Amino acid sequence: MKLKQLETLLGDLQQFTTPKVELEQYPTGPHIASRLLYTAENSFDDISNKVVADFGCGCGTLGAAAALLGAEQVIGIDIDPQSLEIASMNAEDLELDIDFIQCDISNLGWRDQIVDTVVMNPPFGTRKKGIDMDFLFVALKVASQAVYSLHKTSTRDYIKRTSLRDLNASSAEVLCELRFDVPQLYKFHKKKEVDIAVDLWRFVPKRSQVKDN
């Protein structure tokens, strides 16, 4: 599938009707989502025929993109039931088979590296400090191949240092810098739209130490 075709399909998806500010719910636009998944697949072969988890899946844009690019299985996880309803409808509209789980990422309870790839646009931590790193911590525990994640460019040095030192990453690489369009969703937003500089990261987890019997 070509990048433009993927972006067009993602552009037709339903997004949050009443976003929750406490969950930092901002839609992952089709421009960013298509590039994240297209890069993961075409530069690193991390999507097709792989088990992919979309952490904090929201309305399911990243998970849908993974399914469209030929993932063997896609699992979307979010704490918010309303978001999962929209995500489920989006998957249905595109005739995609995606499994959805309602769960707080920090209480996921998965053990060992049971998915190949995690894709995510985690909360940036403006409402709950450190939640972006909580997401990354769990993602690097359960992925065997790679974690793709968006983080504010202003946190780049901290993300690199912390992921390598404390979060089980064997490598951490910024693939590109993108502009994340934040629309005027909440009452405290003064401008119609704000551009935030974000990094698209690829993290490679350390190999699981579990030995075969």
C-alpha positions in Angstrom: 0.0 0.0 0.0 1.3 3.4 -0.9 1.7 6.1 1.8 -0.8 8.5 0.2 -3.5 5.7 0.1 -2.8 4.8 3.7 -3.1 8.5 4.8 -6.4 8.8 2.8 -8.0 5.8 4.5 -6.9 7.0 8.0 -8.4 10.4 7.2 -11.9 9.0 7.0 -11.8 7.6 10.5 -14.1 8.9 13.2 -12.4 10.8 16.1 -13.2 11.8 19.6 -16.6 13.4 20.0 -16.1 14.5 23.6 -12.4 14.2 24.4 -11.3 13.9 28.0 -8.7 16.4 29.0 -7.6 14.4 32.0 -6.6 11.6 29.6 -4.9 14.0 27.2 -7.0 12.8 24.4 -5.8 14.3 21.2 -6.4 12.6 17.8 -3.4 11.2 16.0 -3.8 12.8 12.6 -3.6 10.7 9.4 -0.5 12.5 8.3 1.6 11.5 11.4 -0.1 8.1 11.8 0.5 7.0 8.2 4.2 8.0 8.3 4.8 6.3 11.6 3.4 2.9 10.4 4.7 3.3 6.9 8.3 3.9 8.2 8.0 1.0 10.7 7.0 -1.4 7.8 9.0 -0.2 4.9 12.3 0.8 6.6 12.3 -1.9 9.4 9.8 -4.7 8.5 8.2 -4.3 11.9 4.5 -4.6 10.9 3.5 -7.1 8.3 3.0 -10.6 9.6 3.8 -9.3 13.1 1.7 -9.1 16.3 1.3 -5.3 16.9 -0.1 -3.6 20.0 -1.4 -0.1 20.0 -1.0 1.4 23.5 -3.5 4.1 24.4 -5.2 3.4 21.1 -7.8 6.1 21.4 -10.0 6.0 18.3 -7.7 3.3 16.8 -5.8 5.1 14.1 -2.4 3.6 14.6 -3.9 0.1 15.1 -5.9 0.5 11.9 -2.8 1.5 10.0 -1.0 -1.6 11.3 -3.8 -3.8 10.1 -4.0 -2.1 6.7 -0.2 -2.8 6.3 -0.7 -6.5 6.9 -0.1 -7.1 10.6 -0.9 -10.7 11.6 -2.7 -9.5 14.7 -3.5 -6.0 16.1 -4.4 -5.4 19.8 -5.7 -2.0 20.7 -5.6 -1.1 24.4 -7.2 2.0 26.1 -8.5 2.9 29.5 -11.5 4.8 28.0 -14.6 2.7 27.0 -16.0 5.5 24.7 -12.7 5.7 22.7 -12.8 1.9 22.3 -16.4 2.1 21.0 -15.2 4.5 18.3 -12.1 2.4 17.6 -14.2 -0.7 17.1 -16.6 1.2 14.7 -13.6 2.4 12.7 -12.2 -1.1 12.5 -15.6 -2.4 11.3 -15.9 0.4 8.7 -12.5 -0.7 7.2 -13.4 -4.4 7.6 -10.4 -4.9 9.8 -10.0 -7.6 12.5 -8.6 -5.8 15.6 -8.8 -7.0 19.2 -9.6 -4.3 21.8 -8.9 -4.4 25.5 -10.1 -1.9 28.1 -7.2 -1.5 30.5 -4.9 1.0 32.2 -1.5 0.4 30.6 0.2 0.3 34.0 -2.1 -2.5 35.1 -1.7 -4.5 31.9 -0.3 -7.6 33.6 1.4 -9.0 30.4 4.5 -11.0 31.2 7.6 -11.2 28.9 7.8 -10.2 25.3 4.5 -11.4 24.0 4.0 -8.9 21.1 6.5 -8.1 18.3 5.9 -4.4 18.0 4.3 -1.7 20.0 3.1 1.5 18.4 1.8 4.4 20.4 1.1 8.1 20.8 1.2 8.3 24.6 0.0 11.2 26.7 2.8 13.8 26.8 2.6 14.1 30.6 1.2 17.7 30.7 -1.7 16.5 33.0 -0.1 13.6 34.8 3.7 14.0 35.0 5.7 11.0 33.9 2.9 9.1 32.2 4.7 9.1 28.9 7.5 7.2 30.5 5.1 4.8 32.2 3.8 3.9 28.8 7.3 3.4 27.4 8.4 1.3 30.4 5.6 -1.2 29.8 6.0 -1.1 26.0 9.7 -2.0 26.3 8.8 -4.9 28.6 6.3 -6.6 26.3 7.7 -5.9 22.8 10.3 -8.3 21.4 11.2 -6.4 18.2 10.5 -2.6 18.4 8.6 0.2 20.0 7.5 3.2 18.0 6.4 6.2 20.0 5.8 10.0 19.7 7.3 12.3 22.3 7.8 16.1 22.5 11.0 17.1 20.9 11.8 19.2 24.0 12.2 16.0 26.0 14.6 14.3 23.5 17.7 14.2 25.7 15.8 12.9 28.7 13.9 10.3 26.7 17.1 8.9 25.2 19.0 8.8 28.5 16.2 7.3 30.6 15.1 4.7 28.0 18.7 3.3 27.7 19.6 3.5 31.4 16.3 2.5 33.1 13.7 1.2 30.7 15.2 -1.9 29.0 16.0 -0.3 25.7 19.1 -1.5 23.9 18.9 1.3 21.3 16.8 4.5 21.0 16.8 6.5 17.8 14.9 9.5 16.6 13.7 8.7 13.1 12.3 12.1 12.3 10.9 15.3 13.8 7.2 15.9 13.0 4.7 18.7 13.6 1.8 17.5 15.7 -1.3 19.5 15.0 -3.3 20.1 18.2 -6.8 21.4 17.3 -8.9 23.6 19.6 -10.6 20.8 21.6 -10.8 22.1 25.1 -12.1 25.3 26.7 -8.6 26.4 27.9 -7.3 26.3 24.3 -7.0 29.9 23.1 -5.9 29.2 19.5 -7.7 27.3 16.8 -4.7 25.1 16.3 -1.2 24.7 17.7 1.8 22.9 16.2 3.9 21.0 18.6 7.3 19.6 17.6 7.4 15.8 18.2 10.0 13.1 17.7 9.1 9.8 16.1 11.2 7.3 18.1 12.2 3.7 17.4 13.3 1.8 20.5 14.7 -1.7 20.4 14.1 -3.6 23.6 16.8 -5.8 25.2 16.3 -9.5 24.4 14.2 -11.4 26.9 16.3 -13.5 29.3 13.7 -16.3 29.3 15.4 -19.5 28.2 13.7 -22.2 26.1 12.9 -25.4 28.0 
